[in-house]
Amino acid sequence: MKKKGILLTTLALAAIIGTTTACSSDKGGAQQNPPATKEAQQSVKQWDKPPAMQIDENKTYIAHVETNKGKFSIELFAKDAPKTVNNFVFLSREKFYDGIVFHRIIKDFMIQTGDPLAKGSVQALKDNPQIGSGSPGYRFEDELAKRHTYEKGIIAMANSGPNTNGSQFFIVNGKSPSVDYLNKKAPNYTTFGKIVDGMDTIDKISSIPVSPSMSGEPSFPEEDVFIKTITIEEK
């Protein structure tokens, strides 16, 4: 068991450094693959540009997330990352995230979701090379000026390089060398929220057995785990 744990940590750290495979080259711990093919993207809801600003930075926004493994709530950092929070609120209200799988699970590091191409049973998705590359049809810039420490419960955007945010995001689920590495390097993943309720659900998802993804990383879930819906509370 100890040897397996060391291997998992090593591979997770390698994903951050960008030395696993071409699929995860320099995409960091929360890698998002290069854009999907036009054929694949045509099957999902898309827009040609980021949403207009709809949120009020002086208000509080809580995202209540219901999954097939339980519920959790996220306090969104509207003042620190207004464009990112606005994007998340917009997509959530459009029901964009409904049915999307957590396609990447690394215990004590993070869980990742938000790819619109990742819908359906995990068995049907496992051999799909497009998983990890889906988007809402647009990209928007990073918001890194007001950085929050990457720690358990923090929510951040996944990306495939600077200013390539779309819909994919990750939730830090523990403390490992991979998390330490993220905190030591210059920030490159926009933090936009934190778990305020339902951490037990995050732990449950994080404990789901995994097998190698197409990149070879042991992170693809062996059982269905997906977002049912997200409700935004504004106050």
Buried (B, 14 or more C-beta within 10 A) or exposed (E): EEEEEEEBBEBBBBBBBBEBBEBBBEBBBBBBBEBBEEEBBEEBEBBEEBBEEEBEBEEEBBBBBBBEBBBBBBBBBBEBBBBBBBBBBBBBEEEBBBBBBBBBBBBBBBBBBBBBBBBBEBEEBBEBEBBBBBBBBBBBEBBBEEBBEBBBBBBBBBBBEEEBBBBBBBBBBBBBBBBEBBEEEEBBBBBBBBBEEBBEBBBBBBEBEBEEBBBEBBBBBEEBBBBBEBEBEEE
